[in-house]
């Protein structure tokens, strides 16, 4: 019981002390005396801040390869991750059906050729009519085109590498029946070193970035690499709502990269923005791109103003609009101020 009574006394004392502190804090804020503040002059200028973004590396020439005609896959001569050279045979179909079609086209062409030659002799001997001779010539032309189609299909019953690079994905295995156009392999052109970083940015940052702006790429496990913006999206991503920009490193042949690898970038916009840079502690109630600051017009009272924010850093904040008609910003003592509070400047 003694311990319980002792604990109750301590709790009551703490509660009374807390109430006393609250009352004094409220008296400090609500008191009619002038609140001491520090101020700085406002001066509009231009600035440009680096934009941090992230994305994935790719070669921008990734290609999905497929067969021109359907059939049974006979061979897949590469695996995922293998290097390939331009013109290298990567996969083939079982050619039994394709070669049979080619043989039929050849036999049909030879027969129509004989018929055309016979019709020519008969026409010269006035036995066949001109119409019969012309029909035989048309049939010969059709058979010739069918033969060319069969030869073309045979040549595209193989898949060859379109560029130097690497195999990214293998979609099928030997023995599978595939239709015309079914994805078989995906390769890229990494052998040529044309890497790009596709980074997502917000709509406001997208508007600040111009083609040709310089950038600093930060690949994983690599030193920073200079680059520049080479392409911008012209529509938002339907899923994320973000926009993207592509950054190309100035020298990428020595970079240890793989398709899809994560990377960061600092983009340095050449576009200048007009506004004010204010200390971090001057901002109140920031929410997204908006916040509030206190200004003073005559040095006697504080005025709460809503501002539109730009880039925020630990040292300063960019204000894009809202301070056009004011000359002095309150940077210290804002926590005790309300709109219209009497102030005393103590710099």
Residue pairs with C-beta under 8 A, 6 or more apart in sequence:
28 336
29 336
29 338
32 342
33 342
34 342
34 343
34 344
35 302
35 333
35 336
35 337
35 341
35 342
35 343
35 344
36 333
36 343
36 344
36 345
36 346
37 294
37 296
37 302
37 330
37 331
37 332
37 333
37 334
37 337
37 343
37 344
37 345
37 346
38 330
38 331
38 332
38 333
38 345
38 346
38 347
39 296
39 299
39 328
39 329
39 330
39 331
39 345
39 347
40 278
40 279
40 328
40 329
40 331
41 327
41 328
41 329
42 276
42 278
42 295
42 323
42 326
42 327
42 328
42 329
43 276
44 274
44 275
44 276
44 323
44 324
45 274
45 275
45 276
45 277
46 272
46 273
46 274
46 275
47 272
47 273
47 275
47 277
47 318
48 268
48 269
48 270
48 271
48 272
48 273
49 269
49 310
49 311
49 313
49 318
50 266
50 267
50 268
50 269
51 201
51 205
51 208
51 209
51 266
51 267
51 268
51 269
52 264
52 265
52 266
52 267
53 199
53 200
53 201
53 205
53 245
53 264
53 265
53 267
54 199
54 200
54 262
54 263
54 264
54 265
55 197
55 198
55 199
55 200
55 244
55 262
55 263
55 265
56 197
56 198
56 260
56 261
56 262
56 263
57 195
57 196
57 197
57 198
57 219
57 257
57 258
57 259
57 260
57 261
57 262
57 263
58 188
58 195
58 196
58 198
58 259
58 260
59 165
59 188
59 189
59 190
59 192
59 194
59 195
59 196
59 259
60 194
60 196
60 246
61 163
61 188
61 189
61 194
62 168
62 186
62 187
62 188
62 189
62 259
63 162
63 163
63 186
63 187
63 188
64 183
64 185
64 186
65 90
65 91
65 159
65 162
65 183
65 184
65 185
65 186
65 187
66 159
66 178
66 180
66 181
66 182
66 183
66 184
67 91
67 93
67 156
67 157
67 159
67 178
67 180
67 181
67 182
67 184
68 152
68 153
68 156
68 157
68 180
69 93
69 98
69 153
69 156
69 157
69 180
70 177
70 178
70 179
70 180
70 182
71 93
71 94
71 97
71 98
71 157
71 177
71 178
72 93
72 94
72 175
72 176
72 177
72 178
73 91
73 92
73 93
73 94
73 172
73 173
73 174
73 175
73 176
73 177
73 178
73 184
74 92
74 93
74 94
74 95
74 174
75 91
75 92
75 174
76 90
76 91
76 170
76 172
76 173
76 174
76 184
76 185
77 89
77 90
77 91
77 92
78 84
78 90
78 91
78 167
78 170
78 185
79 167
79 170
80 167
80 168
80 169
80 170
81 166
81 167
82 166
82 167
83 164
83 165
83 166
83 191
84 90
84 161
84 164
84 165
84 166
84 167
84 187
84 191
85 161
85 164
85 191
86 161
86 162
86 163
86 164
87 160
87 161
88 160
88 161
89 158
89 159
89 160
90 159
90 160
90 161
90 167
90 185
90 187
91 158
91 159
91 184
91 185
92 157
92 158
92 159
93 157
93 158
95 154
95 157
98 150
98 153
98 154
98 157
99 154
101 150
101 153
102 147
102 150
102 151
102 153
102 154
104 150
105 143
105 146
105 147
105 149
105 150
105 151
106 147
106 150
108 143
108 146
108 147
109 140
109 143
109 144
109 146
109 147
111 143
112 136
112 139
112 140
112 142
112 143
113 140
113 143
115 136
115 139
115 140
116 136
116 137
116 139
116 140
118 136
119 128
119 132
119 133
119 135
119 136
120 133
120 136
122 128
122 132
122 133
123 129
123 130
123 132
123 133
159 184
159 185
161 187
162 187
163 187
163 189
163 191
163 192
164 189
164 191
164 192
165 187
165 188
165 189
165 190
165 191
165 192
166 187
166 188
166 190
166 191
166 259
167 185
167 186
167 187
168 186
168 187
168 188
168 259
169 185
169 186
170 184
170 185
171 182
171 183
171 184
171 185
171 186
172 178
172 182
172 184
178 184
188 259
190 257
190 258
190 259
193 252
193 253
193 255
194 248
194 252
195 248
195 249
195 252
195 255
195 257
196 230
196 231
196 246
196 247
196 248
197 217
197 227
197 246
197 247
197 248
197 249
197 263
197 265
198 244
198 245
198 246
199 244
199 245
199 246
199 247
199 263
199 265
199 267
200 237
200 240
200 242
200 243
200 244
201 209
201 242
201 243
201 244
201 245
201 267
202 242
202 243
203 236
203 243
204 289
205 267
206 232
206 233
206 243
206 245
208 269
208 271
208 273
209 229
209 232
209 245
209 267
209 269
209 271
210 229
210 269
210 270
210 271
211 229
211 230
211 231
211 232
212 228
212 229
212 270
213 228
213 229
213 267
213 268
213 269
213 270
214 226
214 227
214 228
214 267
214 268
214 270
215 226
215 227
215 228
215 229
215 247
215 265
215 266
215 267
215 268
216 224
216 225
216 226
216 227
216 265
216 266
216 268
217 224
217 225
217 226
217 227
217 247
217 249
217 263
217 264
217 265
218 224
218 225
218 263
218 264
218 265
218 266
219 225
219 255
219 256
219 257
219 261
219 263
220 261
220 262
220 263
221 256
222 255
222 256
225 249
225 250
225 251
225 252
225 255
226 249
226 250
227 247
227 248
227 249
227 250
227 265
228 247
228 248
228 250
229 245
229 246
229 247
229 267
230 246
230 247
230 248
231 245
231 246
232 243
232 244
232 245
232 246
233 243
233 244
233 245
236 242
236 243
237 243
237 244
245 267
247 265
247 267
249 255
273 310
273 318
273 320
274 320
275 310
275 318
275 319
275 320
275 321
276 318
276 319
276 323
277 316
277 317
277 318
277 319
278 293
278 316
278 317
278 319
278 329
278 331
279 315
279 316
279 317
279 331
280 312
280 313
280 314
280 315
280 316
280 317
281 331
281 332
281 334
282 293
282 294
282 317
282 329
282 330
282 331
282 334
283 291
283 292
283 293
283 309
283 317
284 291
284 292
284 293
284 294
284 304
284 334
284 335
285 291
285 292
286 292
286 309
286 312
289 308
289 309
290 306
290 307
290 308
290 309
291 306
291 307
291 309
291 317
292 304
292 305
292 306
292 307
293 304
293 305
293 307
293 319
293 322
293 323
293 329
293 330
293 334
294 302
294 303
294 304
294 305
294 329
294 330
294 334
294 337
295 302
295 303
295 305
295 323
295 326
295 328
295 329
295 330
296 302
296 303
296 328
296 330
296 343
296 345
297 303
297 326
297 327
297 328
299 328
299 343
299 345
300 342
300 343
301 340
301 341
301 342
301 343
302 330
302 337
302 338
302 339
302 340
302 341
302 343
303 326
303 339
303 340
304 337
304 338
304 339
305 322
305 323
305 326
306 322
307 319
307 320
307 321
307 322
307 323
308 319
308 320
308 321
308 322
309 317
309 318
309 319
309 320
310 317
310 318
310 319
310 320
311 317
311 318
312 318
323 329
330 337
330 343
333 343
337 343
